[in-house]
Amino acid sequence: MTMLDAREATGRPTGASIGLFETTDATRTIADLVEEVGFLKNRTRIHVADSNGVHDSAQQLHSAALDQLLRTSASQKTRESLPDLLEGLSGLGFAWRDLGRVVGVSVPALRKWRQGESAAGDNRLRVARLAAFCDIVREQYLIDDPASWLETPIHVAAPTTGLDLVASDRFDLAFRLAGDDGADPETILDDFDPEWRERYATSVEVFVAADGQPALRIRKD
């Protein structure tokens, strides 16, 4: 049987078996190996593209489901007592100034609500939405201390925190930050503030000194 006959019979380059280089065929040439590697490379590229497409679709579906869950949970929480919602958030560790920032009101306004004064419907919904968000990340992502987690900077090179995200109604990015799918903090910052690198650029860099300890120095560039 010629090399061509073997290829037509098996549908793959001569000498190929289970593994790429598992062969005892002495007539196999470098050209055969190059052809097979190229074939496998093309198939891998197709599979990677398909996998990325499936991942992106799943990510979009998951984000839509989380958004719907947040809306539904927040709507349910608007039925609860506003003082109870505020006390619950305070019990989670939120500072009143941070709650005021997320809701968009002053601390004295929060104090009045805690004492029983009514709040506008959109303000009540903002309080309920933050409470619902905290419930979701605690249940879905096992974040036991959402207040401290939201106060933590997203990236070492920028002061932006998760609290900045929710205060700007970017709960979608906050959910990505909480996710366990390896979301890149830089990508999240890019979506939130495309100019963050220039905004927080510094001439100081961290390096390892001669004693093995981290130290600061002025960038040479």
CORMO-V80790 format. One record per residue. N is the residue number from 1. RES is the residue in one small letter. PSI is psi in degrees with one decimal (* if undefined). D_FIRST is the distance of its C-alpha to the first C-alpha in Angstrom with 2 decimals. Layout:
n=(N N)
res=(RES RES)
psi=(PSI PSI)
d_first=(D_FIRST D_FIRST)
This chain:
n=(1 2 3 4 5 6 7 8 9 10 11 12 13 14 15 16 17 18 19 20 21 22 23 24 25 26 27 28 29 30 31 32 33 34 35 36 37 38 39 40 41 42 43 44 45 46 47 48 49 50 51 52 53 54 55 56 57 58 59 60 61 62 63 64 65 66 67 68 69 70 71 72 73 74 75 76 77 78 79 80 81 82 83 84 85 86 87 88 89 90 91 92 93 94 95 96 97 98 99 100 101 102 103 104 105 106 107 108 109 110 111 112 113 114 115 116 117 118 119 120 121 122 123 124 125 126 127 128 129 130 131 132 133 134 135 136 137 138 139 140 141 142 143 144 145 146 147 148 149 150 151 152 153 154 155 156 157 158 159 160 161 162 163 164 165 166 167 168 169 170 171 172 173 174 175 176 177 178 179 180 181 182 183 184 185 186 187 188 189 190 191 192 193 194 195 196 197 198 199 200 201 202 203 204 205 206 207 208 209 210 211 212 213 214 215 216 217 218 219 220 221)
res=(m t m l d a r e a t g r p t g a s i g l f e t t d a t r t i a d l v e e v g f l k n r t r i h v a d s n g v h d s a q q l h s a a l d q l l r t s a s q k t r e s l p d l l e g l s g l g f a w r d l g r v v g v s v p a l r k w r q g e s a a g d n r l r v a r l a a f c d i v r e q y l i d d p a s w l e t p i h v a a p t t g l d l v a s d r f d l a f r l a g d d g a d p e t i l d d f d p e w r e r y a t s v e v f v a a d g q p a l r i r k d)
psi=(132.2 168.3 -39.5 -42.0 -41.6 -41.6 -40.6 -33.0 -36.1 -22.1 12.2 163.2 150.7 138.5 -7.3 137.6 -135.1 -45.6 166.3 -40.6 16.3 95.4 150.0 9.1 109.3 -17.7 -4.8 134.1 167.5 -36.7 -38.0 -44.0 -42.9 -41.5 -43.3 -42.2 -41.9 -40.1 -47.1 -37.1 -43.1 -41.9 -40.2 -42.5 -39.7 -43.6 -40.1 -43.5 -43.5 -42.6 -42.6 -38.6 -42.7 -41.7 -44.0 -41.2 -42.2 -38.9 -42.6 -41.8 -41.8 -41.6 -41.7 -38.8 -41.0 -39.9 -41.9 -39.7 -41.9 -44.6 -45.6 -45.4 -40.6 -40.1 -40.4 -37.6 -21.2 -16.6 -15.1 163.6 131.1 -43.4 -36.8 -39.7 -44.5 -41.7 -35.8 -41.8 -39.9 -37.5 -24.5 -9.9 4.4 132.8 149.7 -34.1 -34.5 -39.1 -41.6 -37.4 -44.0 -42.7 -28.0 28.8 172.9 163.2 -40.4 -33.9 -40.4 -39.3 -39.0 -39.8 -38.2 -27.7 2.5 -3.4 149.0 159.3 153.8 152.9 -40.0 -33.5 -40.4 -39.7 -37.3 -41.6 -45.6 -36.8 -41.3 -42.1 -40.7 -41.1 -44.9 -40.3 -42.6 -46.3 -27.3 -39.6 -42.6 -34.1 5.6 38.5 99.8 -26.9 74.1 -30.8 -50.5 -37.9 -42.9 -24.1 -8.3 132.3 140.5 -37.1 147.3 -22.9 3.5 147.5 -0.4 134.2 171.7 -30.1 -34.9 -36.3 -51.0 -30.1 -23.3 13.9 26.3 59.1 -26.3 -41.2 -35.0 -37.9 -39.5 -38.4 -35.9 -19.6 161.2 21.9 18.1 33.9 131.5 121.3 -35.4 -37.9 -40.3 -43.1 -37.8 -40.5 -34.9 -42.4 90.2 -20.5 19.1 -32.7 -46.3 -37.0 -37.6 20.5 144.1 152.7 0.8 139.9 156.2 135.5 165.7 117.9 177.2 -28.1 4.8 2.9 149.3 143.4 170.9 148.7 161.8 134.2 140.5 -25.0 *)
d_first=(0.00 3.78 6.71 8.08 5.85 6.51 9.97 10.66 9.98 12.19 14.53 14.82 13.69 10.86 12.48 15.34 17.04 20.72 22.17 21.59 20.92 19.74 16.50 15.48 12.52 14.15 12.13 13.72 16.47 19.92 19.11 16.61 19.50 22.02 20.19 19.93 23.53 24.67 23.16 24.92 28.04 28.29 27.94 30.55 32.87 32.74 33.49 36.31 37.80 37.72 39.25 41.96 42.77 43.18 45.30 47.52 48.04 48.90 51.27 53.05 53.39 54.72 57.20 58.42 58.88 60.83 62.99 63.82 64.57 66.87 68.67 69.17 70.33 72.67 74.17 74.90 76.47 78.87 80.66 81.49 84.62 84.24 86.19 83.86 80.77 82.28 83.32 79.85 78.30 80.96 80.15 76.53 77.85 78.10 80.96 83.27 82.70 78.94 79.55 81.89 79.28 76.59 79.04 80.67 84.22 86.68 87.30 90.81 89.22 87.03 90.17 91.90 89.00 89.09 92.76 92.10 92.36 89.97 87.07 85.60 82.67 80.11 81.33 81.17 77.59 76.64 78.06 76.25 72.95 73.14 74.03 71.12 68.71 69.90 69.41 65.83 64.74 66.47 64.79 61.33 60.85 63.23 65.35 68.56 70.66 69.85 72.95 72.07 68.41 69.43 71.72 68.93 67.59 64.11 63.07 64.67 65.03 67.03 69.98 68.62 68.67 67.54 71.17 70.84 67.96 69.88 73.08 71.20 69.84 66.27 65.63 62.02 61.56 63.55 61.20 58.21 60.02 60.57 57.00 54.54 51.56 52.07 53.94 54.53 58.31 57.90 56.20 59.05 61.57 59.81 60.25 63.84 65.03 62.68 65.11 65.49 63.98 66.53 69.29 68.96 67.80 69.58 70.12 69.96 66.83 66.25 64.95 64.81 67.74 67.95 69.27 66.19 68.16 67.55 69.96 70.66 70.69 70.90 67.60 67.15 65.44)
